[in-house]
């Protein structure tokens, strides 16, 4: 057993490291192995290092350019920020004055002997206009004078222009799968999607920042929800049996392998979704793209990615499915994951979840929200209303297999309507999904 003095020393060392992480390592991309983050989205997810705001990372230069509005950013770098009073400190000089500068990023190198070292690298950045697009720029190399990019790796860096998937030939993906066609076909075949006549939401106050701690919604999000219809519609019957099989507190291991009843419920759900026309088509397209070899291979990969337990903070305490569809408690004050509309309604109707407000509704029925779950805050998450869980899993698996750990952008076409979609996936130990969600 470690002595109390030793434990306090370790904690103090970790705290000191977090206090200077951004200064020491630069504005590095999301790194699950680190105790805190220094990227442009950490503010929205409340996991920034202590020195984030003072390190230069919370600036237009530090975030990588004159970016469109994003409520996950500490401050904004677009043409409307002055009117809203939320511009970054260097907005005027960097975005309107043609200024440039340097930003420090973290680089990891491996020597021939296998030794890994982390060093700070300095990159010169140039201010860019905020209305760049991909016309005439498809497959061009990275252009630091532009606010967004149009090449095959932009999804990995989350800096694709908004028209990348429609203007360039990749369809939002990085390889053989055409995500525009795939997403549209999944939408067409989602027979278990719930028509909005069976539920009603009152989104109420739109929040200006994920740092909000005041309940801005006087009532619940769902004002009508036809349980007798929705709960008995297709695969929702099997989905409803799953989330209560998990302990939401990270750090508490699950004992799934020895619980045959829970394994039977999981297999019944997988049997049900794999039998849908949507999943049959998903397997066919993913097979044609060389991402899976058969329905059995797809199912095995999905089980590994989403359902196999892994260590998030202690052995077997988490899975991609629990994190994304059921939600987890990161601590006594914070919710982790949680991106499913049915789970939201269940907890809200049970009185354990308090809706605080929204960050805007986007077509098709895609809502950014903030809430508290048993006293724990989720500062920002997104849910896609009405869709079936097999639709979500098919999209998430395609993005995970084709663009793991990246943002995948594509467009769903529904008649005369076009819906721009962005999906973020993060990997865990390469073969598992750390999280997957539609970006609001």
DRENDO-1510 file (C-alpha; in Angstrom, 1 decimal, always signed):
<recs>
REC; n; res; u; v; w
REC; 1; UNK; +0.0; +0.0; +0.0 .
REC; 2; UNK; +1.3; +3.5; -0.9 .
REC; 3; UNK; +1.8; +5.9; +2.0 .
REC; 4; UNK; -0.5; +8.9; +2.3 .
REC; 5; UNK; +2.5; +11.2; +1.7 .
REC; 6; UNK; +3.4; +9.4; -1.6 .
REC; 7; UNK; -0.2; +9.6; -2.8 .
REC; 8; UNK; -0.4; +13.3; -2.1 .
REC; 9; UNK; +3.0; +13.8; -3.9 .
REC; 10; UNK; +1.6; +12.0; -7.0 .
REC; 11; UNK; -1.5; +14.1; -6.9 .
REC; 12; UNK; +0.4; +17.3; -6.5 .
REC; 13; UNK; +2.7; +16.3; -9.4 .
REC; 14; UNK; -0.3; +15.6; -11.6 .
REC; 15; UNK; -1.9; +18.9; -10.7 .
REC; 16; UNK; +1.3; +20.8; -11.4 .
REC; 17; UNK; +1.6; +19.1; -14.8 .
REC; 18; UNK; -2.0; +20.1; -15.7 .
REC; 19; UNK; -1.3; +23.6; -14.6 .
REC; 20; UNK; +1.4; +24.1; -17.3 .
REC; 21; UNK; +0.3; +21.5; -19.8 .
REC; 22; UNK; -0.6; +23.9; -22.7 .
REC; 23; UNK; +2.5; +26.0; -22.1 .
REC; 24; UNK; +4.8; +23.0; -22.1 .
REC; 25; UNK; +3.2; +21.0; -24.9 .
REC; 26; UNK; +1.4; +23.5; -27.1 .
REC; 27; UNK; -2.2; +23.5; -28.4 .
REC; 28; UNK; -2.2; +19.7; -29.1 .
REC; 29; UNK; -5.0; +17.7; -30.7 .
REC; 30; UNK; -7.3; +15.7; -28.4 .
REC; 31; UNK; -5.3; +13.1; -26.6 .
REC; 32; UNK; -7.2; +10.6; -24.4 .
REC; 33; UNK; -4.0; +9.7; -22.5 .
REC; 34; UNK; -3.6; +13.2; -21.1 .
REC; 35; UNK; -5.2; +14.4; -17.9 .
REC; 36; UNK; -6.5; +17.5; -19.6 .
REC; 37; UNK; -6.7; +19.1; -23.1 .
REC; 38; UNK; -5.5; +22.1; -25.0 .
REC; 39; UNK; -7.5; +22.0; -28.2 .
REC; 40; UNK; -10.1; +24.3; -29.5 .
REC; 41; UNK; -13.0; +22.1; -28.2 .
REC; 42; UNK; -11.9; +21.5; -24.6 .
REC; 43; UNK; -13.8; +24.5; -23.3 .
REC; 44; UNK; -17.1; +23.0; -24.5 .
REC; 45; UNK; -16.3; +19.7; -22.9 .
REC; 46; UNK; -15.0; +21.3; -19.7 .
REC; 47; UNK; -11.7; +19.4; -19.9 .
REC; 48; UNK; -9.2; +22.2; -20.6 .
REC; 49; UNK; -5.9; +22.3; -18.7 .
REC; 50; UNK; -5.6; +25.0; -16.1 .
REC; 51; UNK; -3.4; +27.2; -18.2 .
REC; 52; UNK; -5.5; +26.9; -21.4 .
REC; 53; UNK; -6.9; +30.5; -21.4 .
REC; 54; UNK; -3.5; +32.1; -20.6 .
REC; 55; UNK; -1.3; +29.9; -22.8 .
REC; 56; UNK; -2.3; +31.4; -26.2 .
REC; 57; UNK; -4.4; +28.4; -27.2 .
REC; 58; UNK; -7.6; +30.2; -26.6 .
REC; 59; UNK; -7.0; +32.6; -29.4 .
REC; 60; UNK; -7.8; +32.7; -33.1 .
REC; 61; UNK; -4.2; +31.9; -33.8 .
REC; 62; UNK; -4.1; +29.1; -31.2 .
REC; 63; UNK; -7.3; +27.5; -32.5 .
REC; 64; UNK; -6.0; +27.5; -36.1 .
REC; 65; UNK; -7.6; +30.4; -37.9 .
REC; 66; UNK; -10.7; +32.6; -38.4 .
REC; 67; UNK; -13.2; +29.9; -37.8 .
REC; 68; UNK; -17.0; +29.8; -38.1 .
REC; 69; UNK; -19.0; +30.1; -34.9 .
REC; 70; UNK; -18.8; +27.1; -32.6 .
REC; 71; UNK; -20.2; +27.1; -29.1 .
REC; 72; UNK; -17.5; +24.7; -28.0 .
REC; 73; UNK; -14.8; +27.4; -28.5 .
REC; 74; UNK; -13.6; +29.5; -25.5 .
REC; 75; UNK; -14.0; +32.6; -27.8 .
REC; 76; UNK; -15.0; +33.3; -31.4 .
REC; 77; UNK; -13.2; +34.3; -34.5 .
REC; 78; UNK; -15.9; +35.1; -37.0 .
REC; 79; UNK; -17.4; +38.3; -38.5 .
REC; 80; UNK; -20.3; +38.4; -36.0 .
REC; 81; UNK; -18.3; +38.0; -32.8 .
REC; 82; UNK; -18.0; +41.8; -32.2 .
REC; 83; UNK; -21.7; +42.1; -32.2 .
REC; 84; UNK; -22.0; +39.4; -29.6 .
REC; 85; UNK; -19.1; +40.5; -27.5 .
REC; 86; UNK; -17.3; +37.1; -27.6 .
REC; 87; UNK; -14.3; +37.7; -29.9 .
REC; 88; UNK; -11.0; +36.2; -29.0 .
REC; 89; UNK; -8.4; +38.7; -27.8 .
REC; 90; UNK; -6.5; +38.6; -31.1 .
REC; 91; UNK; -9.5; +38.7; -33.5 .
REC; 92; UNK; -9.0; +42.2; -34.7 .
REC; 93; UNK; -5.2; +41.8; -35.3 .
REC; 94; UNK; -5.3; +38.2; -36.6 .
REC; 95; UNK; -8.6; +38.0; -38.7 .
REC; 96; UNK; -9.2; +41.6; -39.8 .
REC; 97; UNK; -5.7; +43.1; -39.9 .
REC; 98; UNK; -4.1; +40.4; -42.0 .
REC; 99; UNK; -1.8; +39.4; -39.1 .
REC; 100; UNK; -0.1; +36.1; -38.7 .
REC; 101; UNK; +1.9; +34.5; -36.0 .
REC; 102; UNK; +3.2; +31.3; -34.5 .
REC; 103; UNK; +1.5; +28.6; -32.6 .
REC; 104; UNK; +3.1; +25.7; -30.7 .
REC; 105; UNK; +2.0; +22.2; -31.2 .
REC; 106; UNK; +3.0; +18.9; -29.8 .
REC; 107; UNK; +4.9; +16.4; -32.0 .
REC; 108; UNK; +5.7; +12.8; -31.1 .
REC; 109; UNK; +8.6; +11.0; -32.8 .
REC; 110; UNK; +9.8; +7.4; -32.6 .
REC; 111; UNK; +13.5; +6.6; -33.0 .
REC; 112; UNK; +14.8; +3.5; -34.8 .
REC; 113; UNK; +15.4; +2.0; -31.3 .
REC; 114; UNK; +11.7; +2.3; -30.5 .
REC; 115; UNK; +12.1; +5.2; -28.1 .
REC; 116; UNK; +9.3; +7.7; -28.2 .
REC; 117; UNK; +9.8; +11.4; -27.4 .
REC; 118; UNK; +7.4; +14.4; -27.3 .
REC; 119; UNK; +8.7; +17.7; -28.5 .
REC; 120; UNK; +7.3; +21.2; -29.0 .
REC; 121; UNK; +7.1; +22.3; -32.7 .
REC; 122; UNK; +6.5; +25.9; -33.8 .
REC; 123; UNK; +4.3; +26.5; -36.8 .
REC; 124; UNK; +3.7; +29.8; -38.5 .
REC; 125; UNK; +0.1; +30.6; -39.2 .
REC; 126; UNK; -1.5; +33.3; -41.3 .
REC; 127; UNK; -4.9; +34.9; -40.8 .
REC; 128; UNK; -7.5; +33.8; -43.3 .
REC; 129; UNK; -10.8; +35.0; -44.6 .
REC; 130; UNK; -13.9; +33.4; -42.9 .
REC; 131; UNK; -15.8; +32.5; -46.1 .
REC; 132; UNK; -13.4; +30.0; -47.8 .
REC; 133; UNK; -14.8; +27.0; -49.7 .
REC; 134; UNK; -13.6; +24.1; -51.8 .
REC; 135; UNK; -14.4; +25.4; -55.3 .
REC; 136; UNK; -11.2; +24.8; -57.3 .
REC; 137; UNK; -9.3; +23.5; -54.3 .
REC; 138; UNK; -10.2; +19.8; -54.1 .
REC; 139; UNK; -7.2; +17.6; -53.1 .
REC; 140; UNK; -4.9; +20.7; -52.7 .
REC; 141; UNK; -2.3; +20.4; -50.0 .
REC; 142; UNK; -2.8; +22.2; -46.7 .
REC; 143; UNK; -3.0; +26.0; -47.2 .
REC; 144; UNK; -2.4; +27.9; -44.0 .
REC; 145; UNK; -3.8; +31.1; -45.6 .
REC; 146; UNK; -7.3; +29.4; -45.7 .
REC; 147; UNK; -9.7; +29.0; -42.8 .
REC; 148; UNK; -10.6; +25.5; -43.9 .
REC; 149; UNK; -9.1; +22.7; -46.1 .
REC; 150; UNK; -10.3; +20.5; -49.0 .
REC; 151; UNK; -8.0; +17.4; -49.0 .
REC; 152; UNK; -8.3; +13.8; -47.9 .
REC; 153; UNK; -6.9; +14.4; -44.4 .
REC; 154; UNK; -9.1; +17.4; -43.5 .
REC; 155; UNK; -11.6; +15.1; -41.8 .
REC; 156; UNK; -8.8; +13.9; -39.5 .
REC; 157; UNK; -8.0; +17.4; -38.4 .
REC; 158; UNK; -11.6; +18.6; -38.3 .
REC; 159; UNK; -10.9; +21.5; -40.6 .
REC; 160; UNK; -12.8; +20.6; -43.8 .
REC; 161; UNK; -14.7; +23.4; -45.5 .
REC; 162; UNK; -18.4; +23.2; -45.2 .
REC; 163; UNK; -18.9; +22.3; -48.8 .
REC; 164; UNK; -16.1; +19.7; -48.9 .
REC; 165; UNK; -18.4; +16.6; -49.1 .
REC; 166; UNK; -20.5; +18.1; -51.9 .
REC; 167; UNK; -17.8; +19.9; -53.9 .
REC; 168; UNK; -15.1; +17.3; -53.8 .
REC; 169; UNK; -15.4; +13.7; -55.0 .
REC; 170; UNK; -14.7; +11.9; -51.8 .
REC; 171; UNK; -18.2; +12.2; -50.5 .
REC; 172; UNK; -16.9; +13.1; -47.1 .
REC; 173; UNK; -14.9; +10.0; -46.6 .
REC; 174; UNK; -11.3; +9.2; -47.0 .
REC; 175; UNK; -11.5; +6.0; -49.2 .
REC; 176; UNK; -13.8; +3.7; -51.0 .
REC; 177; UNK; -17.1; +4.5; -49.2 .
REC; 178; UNK; -19.2; +7.3; -50.7 .
REC; 179; UNK; -20.7; +8.7; -47.5 .
REC; 180; UNK; -23.2; +10.9; -49.3 .
REC; 181; UNK; -24.7; +7.8; -50.9 .
REC; 182; UNK; -24.4; +5.7; -47.8 .
REC; 183; UNK; -25.9; +8.3; -45.4 .
REC; 184; UNK; -28.8; +9.0; -47.8 .
REC; 185; UNK; -29.5; +5.3; -48.2 .
REC; 186; UNK; -29.5; +4.7; -44.4 .
REC; 187; UNK; -31.9; +7.6; -44.0 .
REC; 188; UNK; -34.2; +6.2; -46.7 .
REC; 189; UNK; -34.2; +2.7; -45.1 .
REC; 190; UNK; -34.7; +3.8; -41.5 .
REC; 191; UNK; -38.2; +2.1; -41.2 .
REC; 192; UNK; -38.1; +2.4; -37.4 .
REC; 193; UNK; -37.6; +6.2; -37.4 .
REC; 194; UNK; -40.3; +7.8; -35.4 .
REC; 195; UNK; -42.5; +10.4; -37.0 .
REC; 196; UNK; -42.5; +13.7; -35.1 .
REC; 197; UNK; -46.3; +13.4; -34.6 .
REC; 198; UNK; -45.6; +10.8; -31.9 .
REC; 199; UNK; -43.4; +13.2; -29.8 .
REC; 200; UNK; -43.1; +16.9; -29.2 .
REC; 201; UNK; -40.2; +18.9; -27.8 .
REC; 202; UNK; -40.1; +22.4; -26.4 .
REC; 203; UNK; -36.5; +23.5; -26.8 .
REC; 204; UNK; -37.0; +26.9; -24.9 .
REC; 205; UNK; -34.0; +29.1; -24.3 .
REC; 206; UNK; -31.0; +28.9; -26.6 .
REC; 207; UNK; -27.8; +29.1; -24.5 .
REC; 208; UNK; -24.8; +31.2; -25.5 .
REC; 209; UNK; -22.1; +29.2; -23.7 .
REC; 210; UNK; -21.6; +25.6; -22.5 .
REC; 211; UNK; -20.2; +27.2; -19.3 .
REC; 212; UNK; -23.8; +28.1; -18.3 .
REC; 213; UNK; -24.7; +26.8; -14.8 .
REC; 214; UNK; -28.3; +28.2; -14.6 .
REC; 215; UNK; -31.4; +26.3; -15.6 .
REC; 216; UNK; -32.7; +28.4; -18.5 .
REC; 217; UNK; -35.5; +26.0; -19.3 .
REC; 218; UNK; -38.6; +26.3; -17.1 .
REC; 219; UNK; -40.1; +23.0; -18.4 .
REC; 220; UNK; -38.9; +19.6; -19.7 .
REC; 221; UNK; -37.6; +19.1; -23.2 .
REC; 222; UNK; -40.2; +16.5; -24.1 .
REC; 223; UNK; -43.8; +17.7; -23.7 .
REC; 224; UNK; -45.4; +14.7; -25.5 .
REC; 225; UNK; -44.0; +11.2; -26.0 .
REC; 226; UNK; -46.2; +8.4; -27.1 .
REC; 227; UNK; -44.6; +5.5; -25.1 .
REC; 228; UNK; -47.1; +2.9; -26.2 .
REC; 229; UNK; -46.2; +3.5; -29.8 .
REC; 230; UNK; -42.5; +4.3; -29.6 .
REC; 231; UNK; -41.5; +1.7; -27.1 .
REC; 232; UNK; -43.2; -1.0; -29.2 .
REC; 233; UNK; -41.9; +0.2; -32.5 .
REC; 234; UNK; -39.4; -2.2; -34.2 .
REC; 235; UNK; -36.0; -2.5; -32.5 .
REC; 236; UNK; -36.8; +0.0; -29.8 .
REC; 237; UNK; -38.2; -2.9; -27.8 .
REC; 238; UNK; -34.9; -4.6; -27.6 .
REC; 239; UNK; -32.9; -1.4; -27.1 .
REC; 240; UNK; -34.9; -0.5; -24.0 .
REC; 241; UNK; -33.5; -3.6; -22.3 .
REC; 242; UNK; -29.9; -2.6; -22.5 .
REC; 243; UNK; -28.9; +0.6; -20.6 .
REC; 244; UNK; -30.0; -0.6; -17.2 .
REC; 245; UNK; -27.3; -3.4; -17.6 .
REC; 246; UNK; -24.6; -0.8; -17.0 .
REC; 247; UNK; -23.3; +1.0; -13.9 .
REC; 248; UNK; -23.0; +4.6; -15.1 .
REC; 249; UNK; -20.1; +5.5; -12.7 .
REC; 250; UNK; -16.8; +5.3; -14.5 .
REC; 251; UNK; -14.4; +3.3; -12.4 .
REC; 252; UNK; -16.9; +0.6; -11.5 .
REC; 253; UNK; -16.2; -2.5; -13.5 .
REC; 254; UNK; -19.0; -4.4; -15.2 .
REC; 255; UNK; -19.4; -8.2; -14.9 .
REC; 256; UNK; -20.9; -8.9; -18.3 .
REC; 257; UNK; -19.3; -12.2; -19.2 .
REC; 258; UNK; -20.8; -14.1; -16.3 .
REC; 259; UNK; -24.3; -12.5; -16.6 .
REC; 260; UNK; -26.0; -14.6; -19.2 .
REC; 261; UNK; -29.3; -12.7; -19.0 .
REC; 262; UNK; -27.6; -9.5; -20.0 .
REC; 263; UNK; -25.7; -11.2; -22.8 .
REC; 264; UNK; -29.0; -12.6; -24.1 .
REC; 265; UNK; -30.6; -9.1; -24.1 .
REC; 266; UNK; -27.6; -7.8; -26.0 .
REC; 267; UNK; -27.7; -10.6; -28.5 .
REC; 268; UNK; -31.5; -10.2; -29.0 .
REC; 269; UNK; -30.9; -6.5; -29.8 .
REC; 270; UNK; -28.1; -7.3; -32.3 .
REC; 271; UNK; -30.3; -10.0; -33.9 .
REC; 272; UNK; -33.1; -7.5; -34.3 .
REC; 273; UNK; -31.1; -4.7; -35.8 .
REC; 274; UNK; -29.1; -7.0; -38.1 .
REC; 275; UNK; -32.4; -8.2; -39.6 .
REC; 276; UNK; -33.5; -4.7; -40.7 .
REC; 277; UNK; -33.3; -3.7; -44.3 .
REC; 278; UNK; -31.1; -0.8; -43.2 .
REC; 279; UNK; -28.4; -3.0; -41.8 .
REC; 280; UNK; -28.6; -5.4; -44.7 .
REC; 281; UNK; -27.9; -2.5; -47.0 .
REC; 282; UNK; -25.2; -1.1; -44.7 .
REC; 283; UNK; -23.3; -4.5; -44.8 .
REC; 284; UNK; -23.6; -4.6; -48.6 .
REC; 285; UNK; -22.1; -1.1; -49.0 .
REC; 286; UNK; -19.4; -1.6; -46.4 .
REC; 287; UNK; -18.5; -4.9; -48.0 .
REC; 288; UNK; -18.3; -3.3; -51.5 .
REC; 289; UNK; -16.0; -0.6; -50.0 .
REC; 290; UNK; -13.7; -3.3; -48.5 .
REC; 291; UNK; -14.4; -2.3; -44.9 .
REC; 292; UNK; -16.0; -5.7; -43.9 .
REC; 293; UNK; -16.2; -9.1; -45.6 .
REC; 294; UNK; -19.7; -10.2; -44.6 .
REC; 295; UNK; -22.6; -9.7; -42.3 .
REC; 296; UNK; -20.9; -11.9; -39.7 .
REC; 297; UNK; -17.7; -9.9; -40.0 .
REC; 298; UNK; -19.6; -6.6; -39.6 .
REC; 299; UNK; -21.4; -7.9; -36.5 .
REC; 300; UNK; -18.2; -9.1; -35.0 .
REC; 301; UNK; -16.5; -5.7; -35.6 .
REC; 302; UNK; -19.5; -3.9; -34.2 .
REC; 303; UNK; -19.5; -6.0; -31.0 .
REC; 304; UNK; -15.8; -5.3; -30.6 .
REC; 305; UNK; -16.2; -1.6; -31.3 .
REC; 306; UNK; -19.3; -0.8; -29.3 .
REC; 307; UNK; -20.2; -3.7; -26.9 .
REC; 308; UNK; -16.9; -5.2; -25.7 .
REC; 309; UNK; -16.0; -3.8; -22.3 .
REC; 310; UNK; -12.7; -1.9; -21.8 .
REC; 311; UNK; -10.9; +0.2; -19.3 .
REC; 312; UNK; -11.7; +3.9; -19.3 .
REC; 313; UNK; -10.6; +4.5; -15.7 .
REC; 314; UNK; -10.5; +1.0; -14.3 .
REC; 315; UNK; -10.8; -2.5; -15.9 .
REC; 316; UNK; -14.1; -3.3; -17.7 .
REC; 317; UNK; -15.8; -0.1; -16.6 .
REC; 318; UNK; -16.9; +1.2; -20.0 .
REC; 319; UNK; -17.9; +0.4; -23.6 .
REC; 320; UNK; -18.6; +2.5; -26.7 .
REC; 321; UNK; -22.3; +1.6; -26.5 .
REC; 322; UNK; -22.7; +2.6; -22.8 .
REC; 323; UNK; -20.7; +5.8; -23.4 .
REC; 324; UNK; -22.6; +6.9; -26.5 .
REC; 325; UNK; -26.1; +5.6; -26.1 .
REC; 326; UNK; -26.6; +5.4; -22.3 .
REC; 327; UNK; -24.2; +7.9; -20.9 .
REC; 328; UNK; -21.7; +7.7; -18.0 .
REC; 329; UNK; -20.8; +9.6; -14.9 .
REC; 330; UNK; -17.2; +10.8; -15.2 .
REC; 331; UNK; -17.3; +12.1; -11.6 .
REC; 332; UNK; -19.6; +13.3; -8.9 .
REC; 333; UNK; -20.1; +16.5; -11.0 .
REC; 334; UNK; -19.8; +15.6; -14.6 .
REC; 335; UNK; -21.6; +13.4; -17.2 .
REC; 336; UNK; -19.5; +11.8; -20.0 .
REC; 337; UNK; -20.9; +10.7; -23.4 .
REC; 338; UNK; -24.7; +10.5; -23.7 .
REC; 339; UNK; -26.0; +11.1; -27.2 .
REC; 340; UNK; -29.3; +9.2; -27.5 .
REC; 341; UNK; -32.8; +10.8; -27.6 .
REC; 342; UNK; -34.6; +7.8; -26.1 .
REC; 343; UNK; -32.3; +7.6; -23.1 .
REC; 344; UNK; -32.8; +11.3; -22.6 .
REC; 345; UNK; -36.5; +10.9; -22.5 .
REC; 346; UNK; -36.4; +7.9; -20.2 .
REC; 347; UNK; -34.3; +9.8; -17.6 .
REC; 348; UNK; -36.2; +13.0; -17.9 .
REC; 349; UNK; -39.6; +11.3; -17.5 .
REC; 350; UNK; -38.2; +9.5; -14.4 .
REC; 351; UNK; -37.3; +12.8; -12.9 .
REC; 352; UNK; -33.5; +12.1; -12.7 .
REC; 353; UNK; -32.5; +14.4; -15.6 .
REC; 354; UNK; -33.1; +18.2; -15.7 .
REC; 355; UNK; -33.0; +19.9; -19.1 .
REC; 356; UNK; -31.2; +23.3; -18.9 .
REC; 357; UNK; -31.4; +24.7; -22.5 .
REC; 358; UNK; -30.3; +24.2; -26.1 .
REC; 359; UNK; -27.6; +25.2; -28.5 .
REC; 360; UNK; -29.9; +25.3; -31.6 .
REC; 361; UNK; -32.0; +22.8; -33.6 .
REC; 362; UNK; -30.6; +21.8; -37.0 .
REC; 363; UNK; -32.2; +19.7; -39.7 .
REC; 364; UNK; -33.0; +16.9; -39.5 .
REC; 365; UNK; -34.2; +17.2; -35.8 .
REC; 366; UNK; -30.6; +17.5; -34.6 .
REC; 367; UNK; -30.4; +19.3; -31.2 .
REC; 368; UNK; -27.5; +20.5; -29.1 .
REC; 369; UNK; -28.4; +20.5; -25.4 .
REC; 370; UNK; -27.2; +21.0; -21.8 .
REC; 371; UNK; -28.6; +19.1; -18.8 .
REC; 372; UNK; -27.9; +17.8; -15.3 .
REC; 373; UNK; -28.3; +14.1; -14.5 .
REC; 374; UNK; -28.6; +13.4; -10.8 .
REC; 375; UNK; -26.6; +16.5; -10.0 .
REC; 376; UNK; -24.0; +15.9; -12.7 .
REC; 377; UNK; -23.5; +18.4; -15.5 .
REC; 378; UNK; -23.3; +17.6; -19.2 .
REC; 379; UNK; -22.2; +21.0; -20.6 .
REC; 380; UNK; -22.9; +20.2; -24.2 .
REC; 381; UNK; -24.1; +17.2; -26.1 .
REC; 382; UNK; -26.1; +16.5; -29.2 .
REC; 383; UNK; -29.0; +14.1; -29.9 .
REC; 384; UNK; -30.7; +13.2; -33.2 .
REC; 385; UNK; -34.4; +13.1; -32.5 .
REC; 386; UNK; -36.6; +10.3; -34.0 .
REC; 387; UNK; -34.0; +8.1; -35.6 .
REC; 388; UNK; -33.6; +4.4; -34.8 .
REC; 389; UNK; -30.5; +3.1; -33.0 .
REC; 390; UNK; -29.6; +1.0; -36.0 .
REC; 391; UNK; -29.4; +4.1; -38.1 .
REC; 392; UNK; -27.0; +5.6; -35.6 .
REC; 393; UNK; -24.9; +2.5; -35.3 .
REC; 394; UNK; -24.7; +2.0; -39.1 .
REC; 395; UNK; -23.5; +5.6; -39.5 .
REC; 396; UNK; -21.1; +5.5; -36.6 .
REC; 397; UNK; -19.6; +2.1; -37.7 .
REC; 398; UNK; -19.1; +3.4; -41.2 .
REC; 399; UNK; -17.3; +6.5; -39.9 .
REC; 400; UNK; -15.3; +4.4; -37.4 .
REC; 401; UNK; -14.2; +1.9; -40.0 .
REC; 402; UNK; -13.4; +4.5; -42.7 .
REC; 403; UNK; -12.2; +7.5; -40.7 .
REC; 404; UNK; -11.4; +6.4; -37.1 .
REC; 405; UNK; -10.7; +9.2; -34.7 .
REC; 406; UNK; -11.9; +11.8; -37.2 .
REC; 407; UNK; -14.7; +14.1; -38.2 .
REC; 408; UNK; -16.6; +12.7; -41.2 .
REC; 409; UNK; -18.6; +15.2; -43.2 .
REC; 410; UNK; -21.3; +14.2; -45.7 .
REC; 411; UNK; -24.8; +15.2; -46.9 .
REC; 412; UNK; -28.0; +13.3; -46.6 .
REC; 413; UNK; -30.5; +14.0; -49.4 .
REC; 414; UNK; -34.2; +13.5; -48.7 .
REC; 415; UNK; -36.2; +14.5; -51.8 .
REC; 416; UNK; -35.6; +18.2; -52.3 .
REC; 417; UNK; -34.0; +18.6; -48.8 .
REC; 418; UNK; -30.3; +18.3; -48.1 .
REC; 419; UNK; -28.9; +17.8; -44.6 .
REC; 420; UNK; -25.2; +18.5; -44.0 .
REC; 421; UNK; -24.0; +16.0; -41.4 .
REC; 422; UNK; -20.8; +15.8; -39.3 .
REC; 423; UNK; -20.0; +12.8; -37.2 .
REC; 424; UNK; -17.1; +12.6; -34.7 .
REC; 425; UNK; -15.6; +9.3; -33.7 .
REC; 426; UNK; -12.8; +8.7; -31.2 .
REC; 427; UNK; -11.0; +5.4; -30.9 .
REC; 428; UNK; -10.0; +3.5; -27.7 .
REC; 429; UNK; -7.1; +1.1; -28.1 .
REC; 430; UNK; -7.6; +1.1; -31.8 .
REC; 431; UNK; -10.4; -1.5; -32.1 .
REC; 432; UNK; -13.0; +0.1; -29.7 .
REC; 433; UNK; -15.1; +3.2; -30.1 .
REC; 434; UNK; -14.3; +5.7; -27.4 .
REC; 435; UNK; -17.3; +7.8; -28.4 .
REC; 436; UNK; -19.4; +8.6; -31.5 .
REC; 437; UNK; -21.9; +11.4; -32.0 .
REC; 438; UNK; -23.4; +13.8; -34.5 .
REC; 439; UNK; -21.9; +17.2; -34.1 .
REC; 440; UNK; -24.5; +19.8; -33.4 .
</recs>
